[in-house]
Amino acid sequence: MFDEYGFPRGAELDEAALPALYHFVYCSRAADGVDDAEVGRIVESAQRHNLARGITGVLVFGSGVFFQWIEGPAAEIQKLIASLHGDSRHYDIVSLSQSEEKRERLYPNWDMEKVEAEDIRLVLQDALESADDKNNVAALTRILEQLDSGPLGSLGRS
Ligand SMILES: Cc1cc2nc3c(=O)[nH]c(=O)nc-3n(C[C@H](O)[C@H](O)[C@H](O)COP(=O)(O)O)c2cc1C
């Protein structure tokens, strides 16, 4: 009847009973030297920390670009956002969406995918179409241009 975070499950859900869930979605560029092994370490430590903090989500890594969706209690997500901004393993962090809503989790379990350049391009182009902050538009455009010109395209591919 409740999941491991104490949230009501499935059929019993009605909106009033749903907890407020904060989500943060961003993309960023992997720093030089961040390879598959480093991404493996990030995922392993994220799995450990996130479960203890009621945070779930998905991390996508492809062509030297990260895309991450995280959701959970607002205070925990805010702390993680601060850690992410101080983490030198990535840069050019573009916040694509964040808000608090009463809803079910989109990602009830932590997950990680590795995607090819074409897939990360579609995710970024989608984000660009809905971005209205001009800094986000500029950073997304820059990432897409770099994907086109090649240097990012050879990173992160397995
Ligand atoms: C792309 C990327 C995604 C990350 N995702 C998470 C995450 O989901 N959860 C987490 O605890 N740390 C994540 N980290 C690591 C954090 O930035 C940070 O190193 C970690 O939370 C430990 O921070 P602290 O030493 O300040 O407690 C991620 C790092 C990177 C570069």
The ligand as an ORCA input file, in Angstrom:
! r2SCAN-3c Opt
* xyz 0 1
  C      26.261     14.142    -14.049
  C      26.269     13.904    -12.584
  C      25.151     13.360    -11.964
  C      25.136     13.130    -10.593
  N      24.022     12.620    -10.013
  C      24.011     12.423     -8.665
  C      22.848     11.914     -8.037
  O      21.831     11.624     -8.660
  N      22.909     11.732     -6.688
  C      24.022     12.018     -5.942
  O      24.012     11.835     -4.720
  N      25.126     12.508     -6.537
  C      25.137     12.707     -7.869
  N      26.270     13.211     -8.459
  C      27.428     13.496     -7.592
  C      27.261     14.816     -6.855
  O      27.568     15.893     -7.733
  C      28.177     14.858     -5.645
  O      29.468     14.495     -5.990
  C      27.659     13.904     -4.599
  O      26.318     14.197     -4.296
  C      28.472     14.013     -3.288
  O      28.428     15.341     -2.888
  P      28.933     15.811     -1.447
  O      30.323     15.257     -1.318
  O      28.890     17.313     -1.523
  O      27.969     15.222     -0.456
  C      26.292     13.442     -9.819
  C      27.406     13.989    -10.451
  C      27.415     14.214    -11.822
  C      28.638     14.789    -12.465
*
